[in-house]
Amino acid sequence: MSKQKVSFLGLGAMGYPMAGFLVKKGYEVTVFNRTTAKAEKWADEYSSNENPAKFATTPEEAVADADIVFTCLGNDNDVREVFTKIFASAKTGALLVDHTTTSPSLAQELYAEAQKHNMEFLDAPVSGGQAGAEQGILTIMVGGDQTSFDNALDAMNSYAKATTLIGSSGKGQALKMVNQLCITGILQGLSEAWSMAKAVDIDAKMMVDVLQHGAAGSWQMVNRTETAMNNEFDFGFAIDWMRKDLAICFDEAEKLGVELPLAKQVDEKYAELQERGYSRSDTSVLVKQFDNEKR
């Protein structure tokens, strides 16, 4: 059993189970969360006599003796704030792995700063949502150096089914933007399809059973058709977070001279749904663009 020391900062819907898988894999884990009660709850849940899980009350305490530091935070500002403390407190040679979805430019900034502190850095955004984190089957897109990737791979595979080094620093975040654009377009198409299926009285389960094996099949179709057609949107990736990610896409696209007309159309629909009270609903709530029902 490995006893490499790791820390995990950020115990949201994704980070909480991800950190748990590290304990199950045999790593010695210390966690930090802004709400200490949640970190304490996590430690109580995952600790055992064979491998006691621990929580810290500050980021500095959490990372002090860690070989690998994982973060899964909210946005660019959160990441900058926490990494300032990490750089000041982590030991020389520590490997820093950020699972937050951020801008590629921030990833490159953190990579350069890590080198100044004789540390390593990987941008490693994930895809698969809360369900993927809870089942340990996430997809991880990594930017950084090969040696750093190799050193973090076993730990990341604790909660992933596919972990790939995409390229240099920032490339993981770049591919995550591509991922979010794909999801956005698929959900717009599915929202129209779900509306049509309801109008012609096609059963949701029948729709999935028949179409999932053909050209129209997708993860979103298989996992969201029945719930979306039943007006159930209280799980998965909230539209607040999707709009945060799309804002990154739009900023980067403007720099690159890339047009994103469909994504901008969908973002406008999500903004309208936020005003209607669906901010914390998962992204399949896009189907509600076709009715005027208030939450």
C-alpha positions as CSV (number, residue, x, y, z in Angstrom):
1,M,0.0,0.0,0.0
2,S,1.3,3.4,-1.0
3,K,1.8,5.9,1.8
4,Q,2.7,8.9,-0.3
5,K,1.3,12.0,1.3
6,V,-1.2,14.0,-0.6
7,S,-3.5,16.9,0.1
8,F,-6.8,17.8,-1.5
9,L,-8.2,21.3,-1.3
10,G,-11.8,21.9,-2.2
11,L,-14.5,19.4,-1.2
12,G,-17.4,20.4,-3.4
13,A,-19.7,18.0,-5.2
14,M,-16.7,16.7,-7.3
15,G,-13.8,17.1,-4.8
16,Y,-15.4,15.3,-1.9
17,P,-15.6,11.9,-3.5
18,M,-12.4,12.3,-5.5
19,A,-10.4,12.8,-2.3
20,G,-12.2,9.7,-0.9
21,F,-10.9,7.6,-3.7
22,L,-7.3,8.6,-2.9
23,V,-7.8,7.2,0.6
24,K,-9.2,4.0,-0.8
25,K,-6.2,3.7,-3.1
26,G,-3.9,3.8,0.0
27,Y,-2.7,7.4,-0.1
28,E,-2.2,9.3,3.2
29,V,-4.6,12.2,2.6
30,T,-5.2,15.6,4.3
31,V,-8.1,17.7,3.1
32,F,-9.0,21.4,3.4
33,N,-12.3,23.1,2.7
34,R,-13.4,26.6,3.4
35,T,-16.2,25.2,5.5
36,T,-14.2,23.3,8.1
37,A,-17.3,21.2,9.2
38,K,-17.4,19.7,5.8
39,A,-13.7,18.7,5.9
40,E,-14.2,17.2,9.3
41,K,-17.2,15.2,8.0
42,W,-15.1,13.9,5.1
43,A,-12.4,12.8,7.5
44,D,-14.9,11.0,9.7
45,E,-16.3,9.2,6.7
46,Y,-13.1,8.1,5.1
47,S,-10.8,7.5,8.0
48,S,-9.9,4.0,9.1
49,N,-7.5,2.4,11.6
50,E,-5.3,1.3,8.7
51,N,-5.3,4.7,6.9
52,P,-6.4,7.6,9.1
53,A,-7.7,10.5,6.9
54,K,-7.1,14.0,8.2
55,F,-8.4,17.5,7.7
56,A,-6.7,20.8,8.1
57,T,-8.2,24.2,9.0
58,T,-6.0,26.2,6.6
59,P,-4.5,25.6,3.1
60,E,-1.1,26.2,4.5
61,E,-1.5,23.4,7.1
62,A,-3.0,21.1,4.5
63,V,-0.1,21.3,2.1
64,A,2.9,21.6,4.4
65,D,4.3,18.1,4.0
66,A,2.4,16.9,0.9
67,D,4.2,15.2,-2.0
68,I,1.2,15.9,-4.3
69,V,-1.3,18.8,-3.8
70,F,-4.7,18.5,-5.6
71,T,-7.1,21.4,-5.9
72,C,-10.7,21.4,-7.1
73,L,-12.0,24.9,-6.6
74,G,-14.6,27.4,-8.1
75,N,-13.1,29.9,-10.5
76,D,-9.9,31.7,-11.5
77,N,-10.0,34.1,-8.5
78,D,-10.4,31.2,-6.0
79,V,-7.5,29.4,-7.7
80,R,-5.2,32.4,-7.5
81,E,-6.0,33.0,-3.9
82,V,-5.4,29.4,-2.8
83,F,-2.3,28.9,-4.9
84,T,-0.7,32.0,-3.4
85,K,-0.9,30.1,0.0
86,I,0.2,26.9,-1.6
87,F,3.3,28.4,-3.1
88,A,4.2,30.0,0.3
89,S,3.8,26.7,2.2
90,A,4.3,23.6,0.1
91,K,7.7,21.9,0.3
92,T,10.3,22.1,-2.4
93,G,9.6,19.6,-5.2
94,A,5.9,19.3,-4.5
95,L,3.7,18.4,-7.4
96,L,0.6,20.6,-7.7
97,V,-2.4,19.4,-9.7
98,D,-5.3,21.7,-10.4
99,H,-8.6,20.0,-11.3
100,T,-10.5,23.3,-11.5
101,T,-11.7,24.4,-14.9
102,T,-9.9,27.7,-15.4
103,S,-8.5,29.7,-18.3
104,P,-5.5,28.3,-20.1
105,S,-3.7,31.5,-19.4
106,L,-4.1,31.1,-15.7
107,A,-2.7,27.5,-16.0
108,Q,0.4,28.8,-17.8
109,E,0.8,31.5,-15.1
110,L,0.7,28.9,-12.3
111,Y,3.1,26.6,-14.2
112,A,5.6,29.4,-14.4
113,E,5.1,30.4,-10.8
114,A,5.6,26.8,-9.7
115,Q,8.9,26.6,-11.4
116,K,10.1,29.7,-9.6
117,H,9.3,27.9,-6.3
118,N,11.0,24.6,-7.5
119,M,7.7,22.9,-7.7
120,E,5.8,21.2,-10.5
121,F,2.4,22.1,-11.8
122,L,-0.3,20.3,-14.0
123,D,-3.6,21.7,-15.2
124,A,-5.9,18.8,-15.1
125,P,-9.6,19.7,-15.6
126,V,-12.1,16.8,-15.4
127,S,-15.2,15.8,-17.3
128,G,-17.9,13.4,-16.1
129,G,-19.8,15.4,-13.6
130,Q,-20.8,14.6,-10.1
131,A,-21.8,11.1,-11.0
132,G,-18.4,10.4,-12.6
133,A,-16.6,11.7,-9.5
134,E,-18.8,9.5,-7.2
135,Q,-18.2,6.5,-9.3
136,G,-14.5,7.2,-9.9
137,I,-14.8,7.2,-13.7
138,L,-13.8,10.8,-14.6
139,T,-12.0,11.8,-17.8
140,I,-9.0,14.0,-17.0
141,M,-7.3,16.3,-19.6
142,V,-3.8,17.2,-18.5
143,G,-1.4,20.0,-19.5
144,G,2.2,20.1,-18.4
145,D,5.4,18.1,-18.4
146,Q,5.6,14.3,-19.1
147,T,7.6,13.6,-15.9
148,S,5.1,15.4,-13.7
149,F,2.2,13.6,-15.5
150,D,3.9,10.2,-14.9
151,N,4.4,11.0,-11.2
152,A,0.7,12.0,-10.7
153,L,-0.9,9.4,-12.9
154,D,-1.4,6.7,-10.3
155,A,-3.1,9.1,-7.9
156,M,-5.3,10.6,-10.6
157,N,-6.4,7.2,-11.8
158,S,-7.9,6.6,-8.3
159,Y,-10.9,8.5,-9.6
160,A,-10.6,8.4,-13.4
161,K,-11.2,5.9,-16.2
162,A,-9.2,8.0,-18.7
163,T,-6.3,10.3,-17.9
164,T,-4.4,11.8,-20.9
165,L,-1.5,14.2,-21.2
166,I,-2.7,16.6,-23.9
167,G,0.4,18.7,-24.3
168,S,2.2,21.6,-22.6
169,S,0.9,23.7,-19.8
170,G,-2.6,25.1,-20.5
171,K,-3.5,22.4,-23.1
172,G,-5.6,20.5,-20.6
173,Q,-7.7,23.6,-20.0
174,A,-7.8,24.2,-23.7
175,L,-9.3,20.8,-24.4
176,K,-11.8,21.3,-21.5
177,M,-13.1,24.4,-23.3
178,V,-13.6,22.2,-26.4
179,N,-15.4,19.7,-24.2
180,Q,-17.8,22.3,-22.9
181,L,-18.5,23.6,-26.4
182,C,-19.4,20.0,-27.5
183,I,-21.7,19.6,-24.5
184,T,-23.4,22.9,-25.2
185,G,-24.2,22.1,-28.8
186,I,-25.4,18.6,-27.9
187,L,-27.7,19.9,-25.3
188,Q,-29.3,22.4,-27.6
189,G,-30.0,19.6,-30.2
190,L,-31.3,17.3,-27.5
191,S,-33.5,20.1,-26.0
192,E,-35.2,20.4,-29.4
193,A,-35.4,16.6,-29.8
194,W,-36.9,16.2,-26.3
195,S,-39.6,18.8,-27.2
196,M,-40.4,17.0,-30.4
197,A,-40.5,13.6,-28.7
198,K,-43.0,14.9,-26.2
199,A,-45.1,16.5,-28.9
200,V,-45.4,13.3,-30.9
201,D,-45.8,11.2,-27.7
202,I,-42.6,9.2,-27.9
203,D,-41.6,7.5,-24.6
204,A,-38.3,8.8,-23.1
205,K,-37.0,5.3,-22.4
206,M,-38.0,4.1,-25.8
207,M,-36.2,7.1,-27.4
208,V,-33.0,6.2,-25.5
209,D,-33.1,2.5,-26.1
210,V,-33.5,3.0,-29.9
211,L,-31.3,6.0,-30.6
212,Q,-28.3,5.5,-28.3
213,H,-26.7,2.9,-30.5
214,G,-26.9,5.1,-33.7
215,A,-25.4,8.3,-34.9
216,A,-27.5,10.4,-32.4
217,G,-26.2,8.6,-29.4
218,S,-24.4,10.5,-26.6
219,W,-23.7,10.5,-22.9
220,Q,-26.2,13.4,-22.5
221,M,-28.9,11.4,-24.3
222,V,-28.4,8.3,-22.3
223,N,-28.1,10.0,-18.9
224,R,-30.4,13.0,-19.2
225,T,-33.3,12.1,-21.5
226,E,-35.6,10.5,-19.0
227,T,-35.0,13.0,-16.3
228,A,-35.2,16.0,-18.6
229,M,-38.5,14.8,-20.1
230,N,-39.8,14.3,-16.5
231,N,-38.8,17.8,-15.5
232,E,-36.1,16.6,-13.1
233,F,-33.1,18.9,-13.0
234,D,-31.8,18.7,-9.5
235,F,-28.5,16.9,-10.1
236,G,-25.4,17.1,-12.3
237,F,-23.5,20.2,-13.5
238,A,-25.3,23.5,-12.6
239,I,-25.8,26.1,-15.3
240,D,-24.1,28.6,-13.1
241,W,-20.9,26.6,-13.6
242,M,-21.5,26.1,-17.3
243,R,-21.9,29.8,-17.8
244,K,-18.6,30.3,-16.0
245,D,-16.9,27.9,-18.3
246,L,-18.5,29.4,-21.4
247,A,-17.2,32.8,-20.4
248,I,-13.7,31.3,-20.5
249,C,-14.5,29.9,-23.9
250,F,-15.7,33.3,-25.2
251,D,-12.6,35.1,-23.9
252,E,-10.2,32.6,-25.4
253,A,-12.1,32.5,-28.7
254,E,-12.0,36.3,-29.0
255,K,-8.2,36.2,-28.6
256,L,-8.0,33.5,-31.3
257,G,-10.5,35.0,-33.7
258,V,-12.8,32.0,-33.5
259,E,-16.5,32.3,-33.9
260,L,-18.8,30.5,-31.5
261,P,-22.4,31.5,-32.6
262,L,-24.2,28.4,-31.2
263,A,-22.5,28.5,-27.8
264,K,-23.4,32.2,-27.5
265,Q,-27.0,31.5,-28.4
266,V,-27.1,28.7,-25.7
267,D,-25.4,31.0,-23.2
268,E,-28.2,33.6,-23.7
269,K,-30.8,30.9,-23.0
270,Y,-29.0,29.9,-19.9
271,A,-28.9,33.5,-18.7
272,E,-32.7,33.7,-19.2
273,L,-33.1,30.4,-17.2
274,Q,-31.0,31.8,-14.4
275,E,-33.4,34.8,-14.2
276,R,-36.3,32.3,-14.0
277,G,-34.7,30.6,-10.9
278,Y,-32.9,27.7,-12.5
279,S,-29.3,28.7,-11.6
280,R,-28.6,25.6,-9.6
281,S,-30.3,23.2,-12.0
282,D,-28.2,20.9,-14.2
283,T,-27.5,21.9,-17.8
284,S,-30.2,19.7,-19.2
285,V,-32.7,22.4,-17.9
286,L,-31.9,24.0,-21.3
287,V,-35.1,22.3,-22.5
288,K,-37.1,24.7,-20.4
289,Q,-36.2,27.4,-22.9
290,F,-39.3,26.3,-24.8
291,D,-41.8,27.0,-22.1
292,N,-42.7,30.0,-19.9
293,E,-43.3,28.1,-16.7
294,K,-41.6,29.6,-13.6
295,R,-39.8,27.4,-11.2
